Amino acid sequence: MMNDNTARLPSKTYPWVLVGLLWVVAMLNYMDRQMLATMRPSMQVDIDELQSATNFGQLMAIFLWIYGFMSPVSGIVADRFNRKWLIVGSLFVWSGVTFSMGYATTFNQLYWLRAIMGISEALYIPAGLSLIADFHSSKTRSLAVGIHMTGLYMGQALGGFGATLAESYSWHTAFQGFGLVGVVYAVVLSFFLREINRDAVPLTQSDALTMTSRTSLTKGLGLLLANTSFWVILFYYAIPSLPGWATKNWLPTLFATNLNIDMATAGPLSTITIATSSFLGVLFGGILFDRWVQTNIRGRIYTSAIGLSLTIPSLMLIGFGDSLVHVIGAALCFGFGFGMFDANNMPILCQFVPARSRATAYGIMNMTGVFAGALITNWLGKSTDSGHLGSDFAMLSGIVLVALLVQLYFLKPKVNDFVAVDG
């Protein structure tokens, strides 16, 4: 039996209302995690351990390790329970953690709070993206996911202002203020967010989701892991995650070093550059994906590949550029290309994985991407201490090329919306 917060079939307007509601959640998700990357100079005055880039890398990495381990779990939970309350609850908890970080006085306190944040933030992405995929058909899915992804980039950009707020007021105030905003929005979201009835038969939509019966956890995972295309998707998703997380966590430091500017300037400059270009990339890519796939079943694969190809020369120039024009230009090109790639991962997944397993599948994808991010975050922390940050950034272009070739050769979808057949 449905309640007021469950939609049997989406109205024409609510799928886009949903994107708007979750856009704000996505923004808060990235803003709360990102601002720590720009506030190290202010925080190390009060917490001595943060003077070491290696220690700071460990602080960033613990979030990623916990986030990665939790991602498959969160996907499994999202495929089996009410995603509305999963999203609202996770937002409330990670915002509370952000608020609490404003009162931390030791490195260990920050470390454990980041670990808790990793648990709570991991619960959002698989649930949010699968909910959007359920409410949108293949004709609008890439654009809807792309618009949602711009929220992540906006949060990344706003997180860059953490350094500015920390310098103008204090880093304590920055954490407390952003955390309080999230707690309030979680309460607001609880009144407007809806879950779709996943057992409904969508007869009135030409390309809506076909719901399958609930399968056991072991059977569902078995079918997913037996899907060869899913393993290819895991690989091509994980490899670009290395430079993706590298730019999130270490680009402000690279900007400050290569351009000889302070972090209060480098933080907003780097995050806004990447976020703005990624914003444009996901919108351009989303529109192109949805149109191209109507005439060519591999349209999403090709458009995603175009985006990845743009990141390869960009990484070289980001690493070795020493002028404002070179570094900013390269960052803009990287962000645009990565946005095209990033917006299309869930829509591509929908071409190979049925609706009932998509949150689980994306949770596993998120885990592999985040583990790659944790490795690169630790590695670049050591690179910073040894003075090799720029050259190591440039090296990432080679492995992205490998991922691009694997994607083009192996991923050959046959349908726009994959449907499993029971029995």
C-alpha positions as CSV (number, residue, x, y, z in Angstrom):
1,M,0.0,0.0,0.0
2,M,1.4,3.4,-1.0
3,N,1.7,6.4,1.4
4,D,1.8,10.1,0.5
5,N,5.5,9.9,-0.1
6,T,5.4,7.1,-2.6
7,A,4.6,7.7,-6.3
8,R,3.1,4.8,-8.3
9,L,4.1,6.5,-11.6
10,P,5.9,9.8,-11.9
11,S,3.9,12.9,-13.0
12,K,5.4,14.9,-15.9
13,T,6.8,17.5,-13.6
14,Y,7.9,15.6,-10.5
15,P,10.9,13.8,-12.1
16,W,12.5,17.3,-12.6
17,V,11.4,18.5,-9.2
18,L,13.2,15.4,-7.8
19,V,16.4,16.4,-9.7
20,G,16.2,19.9,-8.2
21,L,15.7,18.5,-4.7
22,L,18.6,16.1,-5.0
23,W,20.8,18.7,-6.7
24,V,21.0,20.5,-3.4
25,V,21.8,17.3,-1.6
26,A,24.6,16.6,-4.1
27,M,25.9,20.1,-3.6
28,L,26.1,19.7,0.2
29,N,27.6,16.2,-0.2
30,Y,30.6,17.5,-2.1
31,M,30.9,20.9,-0.3
32,D,31.1,19.3,3.1
33,R,33.8,16.9,2.1
34,Q,35.7,19.3,-0.2
35,M,36.3,22.3,2.0
36,L,38.8,20.4,4.2
37,A,41.1,20.2,1.2
38,T,41.5,24.0,1.1
39,M,41.6,24.8,4.9
40,R,44.9,23.1,5.8
41,P,46.9,26.3,6.3
42,S,44.3,27.6,8.8
43,M,43.8,24.4,10.6
44,Q,47.5,23.5,11.0
45,V,47.9,26.6,13.2
46,D,45.7,24.9,15.8
47,I,46.5,21.2,15.0
48,D,50.2,20.6,14.6
49,E,49.9,17.2,12.9
50,L,48.4,18.9,9.8
51,Q,51.7,20.6,9.0
52,S,52.7,17.3,7.4
53,A,51.2,16.8,3.9
54,T,51.5,13.1,4.5
55,N,49.3,13.3,7.6
56,F,46.9,15.5,5.8
57,G,46.8,12.9,3.0
58,Q,45.9,10.3,5.6
59,L,43.1,12.5,6.9
60,M,41.7,12.8,3.4
61,A,42.2,9.1,2.6
62,I,40.4,7.7,5.6
63,F,37.2,9.3,4.3
64,L,37.7,7.6,1.0
65,W,38.5,4.1,2.4
66,I,35.5,4.1,4.6
67,Y,33.3,5.6,1.8
68,G,34.6,2.9,-0.5
69,F,33.9,0.0,1.8
70,M,30.4,1.3,2.5
71,S,29.4,2.0,-1.1
72,P,28.4,-1.6,-2.0
73,V,26.5,-1.9,1.3
74,S,24.7,1.4,0.6
75,G,23.8,0.2,-2.9
76,I,22.4,-3.1,-1.6
77,V,20.4,-1.2,1.0
78,A,19.1,1.3,-1.5
79,D,17.9,-1.6,-3.8
80,R,15.9,-3.1,-0.9
81,F,14.7,-0.2,1.3
82,N,13.0,3.2,1.0
83,R,15.5,5.5,-0.7
84,K,13.8,8.7,0.5
85,W,14.6,8.0,4.2
86,L,18.0,6.7,3.3
87,I,18.8,10.0,1.6
88,V,17.3,12.2,4.3
89,G,19.0,10.2,7.1
90,S,22.4,10.3,5.4
91,L,22.2,14.0,4.8
92,F,21.3,14.7,8.4
93,V,24.2,12.6,9.8
94,W,27.0,13.9,7.5
95,S,25.8,17.5,8.1
96,G,25.9,16.8,11.9
97,V,29.4,15.5,11.5
98,T,30.4,18.6,9.5
99,F,29.0,20.8,12.3
100,S,30.9,18.7,14.9
101,M,34.2,19.1,13.1
102,G,34.0,22.8,13.9
103,Y,34.6,21.8,17.6
104,A,37.5,19.4,17.0
105,T,40.7,20.2,18.8
106,T,42.9,17.2,17.9
107,F,44.0,15.3,14.8
108,N,42.4,12.1,16.1
109,Q,39.1,13.8,16.5
110,L,39.2,15.0,12.9
111,Y,40.3,11.6,11.8
112,W,37.3,9.8,13.4
113,L,34.8,12.4,12.3
114,R,36.0,12.0,8.7
115,A,35.6,8.3,9.0
116,I,32.0,8.7,10.2
117,M,31.4,11.2,7.4
118,G,32.6,8.5,5.0
119,I,29.9,6.1,6.2
120,S,27.0,8.6,6.0
121,E,28.0,10.2,2.7
122,A,28.4,6.8,1.0
123,L,24.7,6.1,1.6
124,Y,23.6,8.9,-0.7
125,I,25.0,8.5,-4.3
126,P,23.7,5.0,-5.1
127,A,20.3,5.8,-3.7
128,G,20.1,9.3,-5.3
129,L,21.2,8.2,-8.8
130,S,19.0,5.1,-8.9
131,L,16.0,7.1,-7.8
132,I,16.6,9.6,-10.7
133,A,17.1,6.7,-13.1
134,D,13.8,5.2,-12.0
135,F,11.9,8.5,-12.5
136,H,13.4,9.2,-15.9
137,S,13.2,7.3,-19.1
138,S,16.1,6.8,-21.5
139,K,15.0,9.9,-23.4
140,T,15.8,12.2,-20.5
141,R,18.0,10.1,-18.2
142,S,21.4,11.4,-19.2
143,L,20.4,15.0,-18.9
144,A,18.7,14.4,-15.6
145,V,21.8,12.7,-14.2
146,G,24.0,15.4,-15.7
147,I,22.0,18.2,-14.1
148,H,22.2,16.3,-10.8
149,M,26.0,16.0,-11.2
150,T,26.3,19.7,-11.6
151,G,25.3,19.9,-7.9
152,L,28.4,17.9,-7.1
153,Y,30.5,20.4,-9.0
154,M,28.8,23.3,-7.4
155,G,29.6,21.8,-4.0
156,Q,33.2,21.3,-5.0
157,A,33.4,25.0,-6.1
158,L,31.7,26.3,-2.9
159,G,34.0,24.0,-0.8
160,G,36.9,26.0,-2.2
161,F,35.6,29.0,-0.3
162,G,36.3,27.2,2.9
163,A,39.8,28.6,2.8
164,T,38.4,32.1,2.3
165,L,35.9,31.8,5.2
166,A,38.7,30.2,7.4
167,E,40.9,33.2,6.7
168,S,38.2,35.8,7.2
169,Y,36.6,34.2,10.3
170,S,37.9,30.8,11.4
171,W,37.9,27.2,10.2
172,H,35.6,26.3,13.1
173,T,33.0,28.8,11.8
174,A,33.2,27.4,8.3
175,F,32.4,23.8,9.5
176,Q,29.7,24.9,11.8
177,G,27.9,27.1,9.3
178,F,27.9,24.6,6.4
179,G,26.9,21.7,8.8
180,L,23.9,23.7,10.1
181,V,22.7,24.4,6.6
182,G,22.6,20.7,5.8
183,V,20.8,19.7,9.0
184,V,18.0,22.3,8.2
185,Y,17.7,21.1,4.6
186,A,17.4,17.4,5.7
187,V,14.3,18.4,7.6
188,V,12.9,20.3,4.6
189,L,13.7,17.4,2.3
190,S,11.7,15.0,4.4
191,F,8.5,16.8,3.4
192,F,9.1,16.9,-0.4
193,L,11.1,13.9,-1.4
194,R,9.2,10.9,-2.8
195,E,10.0,7.3,-3.4
196,I,8.6,5.5,-6.5
197,N,6.6,2.3,-6.0
198,R,9.1,-0.1,-7.6
199,D,6.5,-2.9,-7.7
200,A,4.2,-0.9,-10.0
201,V,3.8,-2.0,-13.6
202,P,4.5,1.1,-15.7
203,L,2.1,0.6,-18.5
204,T,1.6,4.3,-19.4
205,Q,5.3,5.0,-20.1
206,S,6.8,4.0,-23.4
207,D,10.3,3.6,-22.0
208,A,9.8,3.4,-18.2
209,L,11.5,0.9,-16.0
210,T,10.4,-2.7,-16.0
211,M,10.3,-3.9,-12.4
212,T,11.4,-7.4,-11.6
213,S,10.6,-9.4,-8.5
214,R,12.9,-9.1,-5.5
215,T,15.7,-11.6,-5.7
216,S,17.8,-12.8,-2.8
217,L,21.0,-10.9,-2.0
218,T,23.3,-13.8,-3.1
219,K,21.4,-14.4,-6.3
220,G,21.3,-10.7,-7.2
221,L,25.0,-10.3,-6.6
222,G,25.8,-13.5,-8.4
223,L,23.9,-12.3,-11.5
224,L,25.6,-8.9,-11.4
225,L,29.1,-10.3,-10.9
226,A,28.6,-12.8,-13.7
227,N,28.0,-9.9,-16.1
228,T,31.2,-9.4,-18.1
229,S,30.2,-6.0,-19.2
230,F,29.8,-4.9,-15.6
231,W,33.5,-5.8,-14.9
232,V,34.5,-3.7,-17.9
233,I,32.5,-0.8,-16.5
234,L,34.2,-1.2,-13.2
235,F,37.6,-0.9,-14.8
236,Y,36.9,2.1,-17.0
237,Y,35.1,3.8,-14.1
238,A,38.0,3.2,-11.6
239,I,40.9,4.4,-13.7
240,P,39.6,7.9,-14.5
241,S,38.7,8.2,-10.8
242,L,42.4,8.5,-10.1
243,P,42.8,12.0,-11.7
244,G,39.2,12.8,-10.7
245,W,40.0,12.5,-7.0
246,A,43.5,13.9,-7.5
247,T,42.0,17.2,-8.7
248,K,39.5,17.2,-5.9
249,N,42.0,16.7,-3.1
250,W,45.3,18.1,-4.4
251,L,44.6,20.6,-7.2
252,P,44.4,23.5,-4.8
253,T,47.9,22.6,-3.5
254,L,49.2,22.3,-7.0
255,F,47.8,25.7,-8.0
256,A,49.3,27.3,-5.0
257,T,52.7,25.7,-5.7
258,N,52.9,26.1,-9.5
259,L,51.5,29.6,-9.6
260,N,53.1,30.8,-6.3
261,I,49.9,32.0,-4.8
262,D,48.4,31.6,-1.3
263,M,45.8,28.9,-0.5
264,A,43.1,31.4,0.1
265,T,43.4,32.4,-3.5
266,A,44.3,28.9,-4.9
267,G,41.4,27.1,-3.2
268,P,38.5,29.0,-4.9
269,L,40.5,29.5,-8.2
270,S,41.1,25.7,-8.6
271,T,37.7,24.5,-7.5
272,I,35.7,27.1,-9.4
273,T,37.7,26.4,-12.5
274,I,37.1,22.6,-12.4
275,A,33.5,23.0,-11.2
276,T,32.4,25.5,-13.8
277,S,33.9,23.5,-16.7
278,S,32.5,20.3,-15.4
279,F,29.1,21.9,-15.0
280,L,29.2,22.8,-18.7
281,G,30.5,19.3,-19.6
282,V,27.7,17.4,-17.9
283,L,25.0,19.6,-19.5
284,F,26.6,19.4,-23.0
285,G,27.2,15.7,-22.5
286,G,23.8,14.9,-21.1
287,I,22.0,16.5,-24.0
288,L,24.3,14.9,-26.5
289,F,24.0,11.5,-24.8
290,D,20.2,11.5,-24.9
291,R,20.0,12.5,-28.5
292,W,22.8,10.3,-29.9
293,V,21.6,7.2,-28.2
294,Q,18.2,7.5,-30.0
295,T,20.0,6.9,-33.3
296,N,23.1,5.0,-32.2
297,I,22.9,2.4,-29.4
298,R,26.6,3.2,-28.6
299,G,26.0,6.9,-28.5
300,R,26.6,7.1,-24.8
301,I,29.8,5.1,-25.1
302,Y,31.2,7.4,-27.8
303,T,30.3,10.6,-26.0
304,S,31.8,9.4,-22.8
305,A,35.0,8.5,-24.7
306,I,35.2,12.0,-26.2
307,G,35.1,13.4,-22.7
308,L,37.9,11.0,-21.4
309,S,40.1,11.9,-24.4
310,L,39.9,15.6,-23.4
311,T,41.4,14.8,-20.0
312,I,44.6,13.2,-21.3
313,P,46.4,16.3,-22.6
314,S,44.9,18.3,-19.8
315,L,46.6,16.3,-17.2
316,M,50.0,16.8,-18.8
317,L,49.6,20.5,-18.9
318,I,48.1,20.7,-15.4
319,G,51.2,18.9,-14.1
320,F,53.9,20.8,-16.0
321,G,52.2,24.2,-16.6
322,D,53.7,27.1,-14.7
323,S,51.7,30.1,-16.0
324,L,48.2,31.1,-15.1
325,V,47.0,30.7,-18.8
326,H,48.4,27.2,-19.1
327,V,47.2,25.8,-15.8
328,I,43.7,27.4,-15.9
329,G,43.3,26.4,-19.5
330,A,44.2,22.8,-18.8
331,A,42.0,22.7,-15.8
332,L,39.0,24.0,-17.8
333,C,39.6,21.4,-20.5
334,F,39.9,18.6,-17.9
335,G,36.8,19.6,-16.1
336,F,34.7,19.8,-19.3
337,G,35.9,16.4,-20.4
338,F,35.5,14.8,-17.0
339,G,32.0,16.2,-16.7
340,M,31.0,14.5,-20.0
341,F,32.4,11.2,-18.7
342,D,30.9,11.6,-15.2
343,A,27.4,12.4,-16.3
344,N,27.1,9.2,-18.3
345,N,28.1,6.5,-16.0
346,M,24.7,5.7,-14.5
347,P,23.0,5.9,-18.0
348,I,25.6,3.5,-19.4
349,L,25.1,1.2,-16.4
350,C,21.4,1.1,-17.3
351,Q,22.2,-0.4,-20.7
352,F,23.8,-3.4,-19.0
353,V,22.2,-3.8,-15.6
354,P,18.4,-4.2,-14.7
355,A,16.6,-1.7,-12.5
356,R,16.6,-3.9,-9.4
357,S,20.3,-4.1,-9.2
358,R,21.4,-0.6,-10.3
359,A,22.0,0.9,-6.9
360,T,24.0,-2.2,-5.9
361,A,26.0,-2.0,-9.1
362,Y,26.7,1.7,-8.7
363,G,27.7,1.1,-5.1
364,I,30.3,-1.4,-6.2
365,M,31.4,1.1,-9.0
366,N,31.6,3.8,-6.4
367,M,33.8,1.6,-4.2
368,T,36.3,0.9,-6.9
369,G,36.5,4.6,-7.8
370,V,36.9,5.7,-4.3
371,F,39.5,3.1,-3.5
372,A,41.4,4.4,-6.5
373,G,40.9,7.9,-5.0
374,A,42.2,6.8,-1.6
375,L,45.4,5.4,-3.2
376,I,46.1,8.5,-5.3
377,T,45.4,10.8,-2.3
378,N,48.0,9.0,-0.2
379,W,50.4,8.9,-3.0
380,L,50.1,12.5,-3.9
381,G,50.5,13.5,-0.3
382,K,53.9,11.9,-0.3
383,S,54.6,13.4,-3.8
384,T,53.9,16.9,-2.3
385,D,56.4,16.4,0.5
386,S,59.0,15.2,-2.0
387,G,58.3,17.9,-4.5
388,H,57.0,15.7,-7.3
389,L,53.3,16.6,-7.3
390,G,53.2,18.1,-10.8
391,S,55.0,15.3,-12.6
392,D,52.9,12.7,-10.8
393,F,49.8,14.5,-11.9
394,A,51.0,14.3,-15.5
395,M,51.7,10.6,-15.3
396,L,48.0,10.0,-14.8
397,S,47.3,10.8,-18.4
398,G,48.8,7.4,-19.5
399,I,46.5,5.2,-17.5
400,V,43.5,7.2,-18.6
401,L,44.4,6.4,-22.2
402,V,44.3,2.7,-21.3
403,A,40.8,3.1,-19.8
404,L,39.6,4.9,-22.9
405,L,40.8,2.1,-25.2
406,V,39.2,-0.6,-23.0
407,Q,35.9,1.3,-23.0
408,L,35.7,1.6,-26.8
409,Y,36.7,-2.0,-27.5
410,F,34.7,-3.9,-25.0
411,L,31.5,-2.0,-24.2
412,K,28.9,-2.8,-26.8
413,P,25.3,-2.3,-25.5
414,K,22.3,-3.9,-27.3
415,V,19.5,-1.9,-25.6
416,N,18.9,1.5,-24.0
417,D,17.3,0.0,-20.9
418,F,18.4,-3.5,-19.8
419,V,15.7,-5.7,-18.4
420,A,16.4,-9.0,-16.6
421,V,14.3,-12.0,-17.3
422,D,13.5,-14.1,-14.2
423,G,13.6,-17.8,-14.3
